[in-house]
Amino acid sequence: MLQPYFQAELLEAGCDEAGRGCLAGPVFAAAVILPQDFYHPLLNDSKKLSERDRELLRPIIEKEAVAWAVASLCNQEIDRINILKASFQSMHLAIEKLSTKPGLLLIDGNRFTPYPFIPHQCIVQGDGKYASIAAASILAKTYRDDYMHTLHVELPQYNWAKNKGYATKDHQQALNQHGPSAYHRTSFRLDYR
């Protein structure tokens, strides 16, 4: 069962990203401040939920959250600064967009570039431990999936509607057949021949 908060004194924002391991498209991040008494029986790490459950939870999170924000960095920025820095920077952008300033950031993972004037706590597999991080994981994932669906319309040969830019067998076959697109991350290994 998810914990409602890490501590009770400061307003917490859970932060997570989606698309870090993809070969194409942006990395998305979300920051979510939930009420301390927020509870939904389906809320969990986005990777443990069906697409249907993520889509069901997204409007609930957006409606019930004290504040939420989503941000992204494109594949060119990922190639320029590297995926780890891009993940942290997209989290910073999401935090910056929050309408309410948190007193503590709960970061999914073991590393983070400190955000100015707000302390943070890194939590390995935090999206399966704390409600606000789980909520952030759902928003980051659903917004990124929606974006990859729009790219799929433009370039259906890569099947991004299904693989979302991850290194699946069909995506690798499409890369071998068609080569990389303008949305592929050239700093990643793309040739699987």
Residue, then its C-alpha position, 0 to 999 in steps of 0.5 A: m500500500l502506498q504511503p500518503y506522505f513522507q513527513a507531515e510538516l511540509l507540503e510535498a511534491g512527488c516528482d517522476e519522469a517517463g521516457r528515459g529509456c526510449l529511443a525516440g521522442p521527448v522525456f516527460a516529467a511531472a510534479v504533483i502535490l496531493p492532499q495528505d488524505f488523498y486515497h484512490p484504490l487504483l493509485n500505484d506506480s504507472k508501470k504496474l497499471s493498465e493503460r485504461d487505469r492510467e487514463l482513468l486516474r489522470p483526471i482524478i489526480e488533476k482534479e484532486a491535486v493541490a497542484w500539478a504540472v507536466a513538462s518535457l525536453c525534446n530529443q535534441e536537448i536529450d542528445r545535447i545534455n544527456i538523458l540523465k540531465a534532461s530527466f532532471q531538467s524536465m523535473h525542474l521545469a515541472i516543479e517551476k510550473l507548480s501553482t503552489k510551492p512545495g516545501l519538500l520534493l520527493i524524487d523517484g530514483n537515487r539521484f537528483t540535481p537539487y532544485p533551488f531553495i527546496p530540499h529533496q529526498c530521493i527514493v528508489q522505486g518511490d513510485g511504488k511507495y508514495a502516493s504523490i510520486a505514483a501520481a506524478s508517474i501516471l501524469a508523466k506517462t500518460y502525457r508522454d504516451d499522448y505525445m507519442h500517439t501524435l507522432h505516430v500519426e506523422l510517422p506510422q512506420y515506427n509504430w509509436a502508438k504501440n511501442k511509445g518509442y521504446a526499443t521493442k523488436d518492431h521499433q528496431q526493425a523499423l529503424n533498420q528498414h527506414g533509418p532514424s527520424a527527426y524524433h530519434r535520439t542520435s546519442f542512443r544506440l539506434d542500429y541493431r543490424 
